[in-house]
């Protein structure tokens, strides 16, 4: 089975290795992340607090959430979807957590503007150089796959990524911006994305 891949950033074409059946994804530009911070918590030393000042204070925690660009766009065949997860070494090396646990990309996210991204949360200050492999993906059948699509999957044998110059599809919209309301889709761009991401210059 052939998957069309548009390399949005040079050097980010997914890498396949002989060991395992996942494709690796890398960072499209240098990323600097700041660890989550918490305000000071005032502990109550009195056994029976009698005023508001004596009661424990709430601690406000600030998290830096960032959509890390992976430098590729893909056109998945109808009836198929991609599962994206962190590489096993990503947290150990960079203290980075994927906020949605497991990413799912369906075949409607398939234009040159629909760039794959990694929703990350930093647990410590870290710098991730461009080209670093932080995620991996595999292709699988979707829940709505037809009988013919399932047979095609069984007969295909393997997945082959094919680099293309263009993806002539209409953009679906921003990454991770689907509305919570059933039957509707939000196509507005993420205005806060750039403000949440710090690029190493």
WOZILIN-V939501 format. One line per field, one symbol per residue. ss: DSSP state (@ for helix, = for strand, . for the rest). phi: phi as a letter, one per 30 degrees, with the letter a starting at -180 (. if undefined). burial: I if it has 24 or more other C-alpha atoms within 12 Angstrom, else O. A space follows every 50 residues. Layout:
ss: ???
phi: ???
burial: ???
This chain:
ss: .======.......==......====....===...==............ .@@@......==..=====..====....=======...@@@@@.===.. ..====..........======...===....=========.....@@@@ @@@@@@...=====............................@@@@.==. .
phi: .ccdbcddbejceeccbddjbccdcbddadbcbcddbbddcdddccdbdc bdddddcdcccccccbcddcibbbcdddjbbcccbdddcddddbiccddc ibdbccddcbcdccddbcdcbdcadabcdejddcbbbbcbdddcdddddd ddddddiacbdcdbdbbdbdedkddicdddddibbccddddceddccccd c
burial: OOIIIIIIIOOIIIIOOOOOOIIIIIIIIOIIIIIOOOOOOOOOOOOOOO OOOOOOOOOOOOIIIIIIIIIIIIIIIIIIIIIIIIIOOIOOOIIIIIIO OOIIIIIIIIIIIIIIIIIIIIIOOIIIOIIIIIIIIIIIIOOOOOOOOO OOIOOOOOIOIOOOOOIOOOOIIIIIOOOOOOOOOOOOOOOOOOOIIIIO O
